[in-house]
Amino acid sequence: QVQLVESGGGSVQTGGSLKLSCAASGYIDSNSCIGWFRQAPGKEREGVAAIYSRNDATYYAGAVEGRFSISRDNAKNTLYLQMNSLKPEDTAMYYCAATRQLSYWFSGRCLAPGVKSSFTYWGQGTQVTVSS
């Protein structure tokens, strides 16, 4: 069983930065995706950034590309999300999530439509609030 625990959320002003961390325990398959999602009040949960474990390819939602950076430290079993140039529309609960082993033929596109349902393991979330 995989457990994910997020930390690092908080309140910042527009243009500020935050770095989220996700400590993972348990076995995460080498052919899997791990990433960050967010959910604002009244909106659906959306993918923000993800890493495909098979080749360490990274994927970003268009709204955050160039401002957010996902990385991981395998030695510490920790996933990070560096968020720069934050905007009020980035305000949301941020969740760390991981899939189980994916199909051998999986494209690797961790944020492609339909892949969200493959994310089986979820953290409890950490709140990010950006004020104008």
C-alpha positions as CSV (number, residue, x, y, z in Angstrom):
1,Q,0.0,0.0,0.0
2,V,1.3,3.4,-1.0
3,Q,0.9,6.4,1.4
4,L,1.4,10.0,0.3
5,V,1.8,12.9,2.7
6,E,1.9,16.5,1.3
7,S,3.3,19.5,3.1
8,G,4.5,23.0,2.2
9,G,1.2,24.7,1.4
10,G,0.4,28.2,2.7
11,S,-0.6,31.7,1.9
12,V,1.4,34.0,-0.3
13,Q,0.8,37.1,-2.3
14,T,0.7,37.3,-6.1
15,G,4.1,36.7,-7.6
16,G,5.3,34.7,-4.6
17,S,6.7,31.2,-4.5
18,L,6.0,28.0,-2.6
19,K,7.5,24.5,-2.7
20,L,5.3,21.6,-2.0
21,S,6.6,18.2,-0.8
22,C,5.1,14.8,-1.0
23,A,6.6,12.0,1.1
24,A,5.9,8.6,-0.3
25,S,6.0,5.3,1.5
26,G,5.3,1.9,0.1
27,Y,6.2,0.5,-3.4
28,I,5.7,2.8,-6.4
29,D,6.1,0.8,-9.6
30,S,8.8,1.8,-12.1
31,N,6.1,1.9,-14.8
32,S,3.8,4.4,-13.2
33,C,3.0,8.1,-13.0
34,I,3.3,10.3,-9.9
35,G,2.2,13.9,-9.8
36,W,0.3,16.8,-8.5
37,F,-3.3,17.7,-8.9
38,R,-5.3,20.6,-7.5
39,Q,-9.0,21.4,-6.8
40,A,-10.4,24.8,-6.3
41,P,-13.9,25.3,-4.7
42,G,-16.6,24.4,-7.1
43,K,-14.2,23.1,-9.7
44,E,-13.1,19.7,-10.8
45,R,-9.8,18.3,-9.7
46,E,-7.2,18.9,-12.4
47,G,-3.7,17.6,-13.2
48,V,-1.0,20.2,-12.6
49,A,2.3,18.3,-13.1
50,A,3.4,14.7,-13.3
51,I,6.4,12.5,-13.8
52,Y,6.4,9.2,-15.8
53,S,8.6,6.9,-13.7
54,R,9.8,4.8,-16.6
55,N,11.8,7.6,-18.2
56,D,11.4,10.6,-15.8
57,A,9.5,12.5,-18.5
58,T,7.7,15.5,-17.0
59,Y,4.3,16.9,-18.0
60,Y,2.6,20.2,-17.1
61,A,-0.8,21.7,-17.4
62,G,-0.8,24.6,-19.8
63,A,-1.8,27.0,-17.0
64,V,1.3,26.3,-15.0
65,E,4.0,25.6,-17.6
66,G,7.0,27.8,-17.2
67,R,6.0,28.7,-13.6
68,F,5.9,25.3,-11.9
69,S,8.5,22.6,-11.8
70,I,8.1,19.0,-10.7
71,S,11.0,17.0,-9.4
72,R,11.7,14.1,-7.2
73,D,14.4,12.8,-4.9
74,N,14.4,9.0,-5.1
75,A,16.7,8.6,-2.2
76,K,14.2,10.4,0.0
77,N,11.1,9.0,-1.7
78,T,9.9,12.6,-2.0
79,L,8.2,14.4,-4.8
80,Y,8.3,18.2,-5.1
81,L,6.4,21.0,-6.8
82,Q,8.2,24.3,-7.0
83,M,5.6,27.0,-7.7
84,N,6.8,30.4,-8.8
85,S,5.0,33.5,-10.0
86,L,1.9,32.4,-8.2
87,K,-1.4,33.9,-9.3
88,P,-4.7,34.1,-7.4
89,E,-6.1,31.5,-9.8
90,D,-3.6,29.0,-8.5
91,T,-5.5,29.0,-5.2
92,A,-6.6,25.4,-4.5
93,M,-6.1,22.3,-2.5
94,Y,-3.1,20.5,-3.9
95,Y,-2.9,16.7,-3.9
96,C,-0.1,14.3,-4.5
97,A,-1.1,11.2,-6.4
98,A,0.4,8.1,-7.9
99,T,-0.8,5.3,-10.2
100,R,-0.3,1.6,-9.8
101,Q,1.7,-0.3,-12.5
102,L,0.6,0.9,-15.9
103,S,0.2,-1.0,-19.1
104,Y,3.4,-1.9,-21.0
105,W,1.9,0.1,-23.9
106,F,1.1,3.2,-21.9
107,S,2.0,6.3,-23.8
108,G,3.7,7.9,-20.9
109,R,1.5,11.0,-21.1
110,C,0.6,11.2,-17.4
111,L,-1.7,14.1,-17.8
112,A,-3.5,13.0,-20.9
113,P,-7.3,12.9,-20.8
114,G,-8.5,9.7,-19.1
115,V,-5.3,9.0,-17.2
116,K,-6.6,10.7,-14.1
117,S,-8.7,7.7,-13.3
118,S,-5.5,5.6,-13.2
119,F,-4.2,7.6,-10.2
120,T,-5.1,5.2,-7.3
121,Y,-3.1,6.6,-4.4
122,W,-3.9,10.1,-3.1
123,G,-2.6,12.2,-0.3
124,Q,-4.8,14.3,2.0
125,G,-3.9,17.6,0.3
126,T,-2.3,20.8,1.3
127,Q,-3.9,24.2,0.8
128,V,-2.3,26.9,-1.3
129,T,-3.8,30.4,-1.2
130,V,-2.6,33.2,-3.3
131,S,-3.9,36.7,-2.6
132,S,-3.9,39.7,-4.9
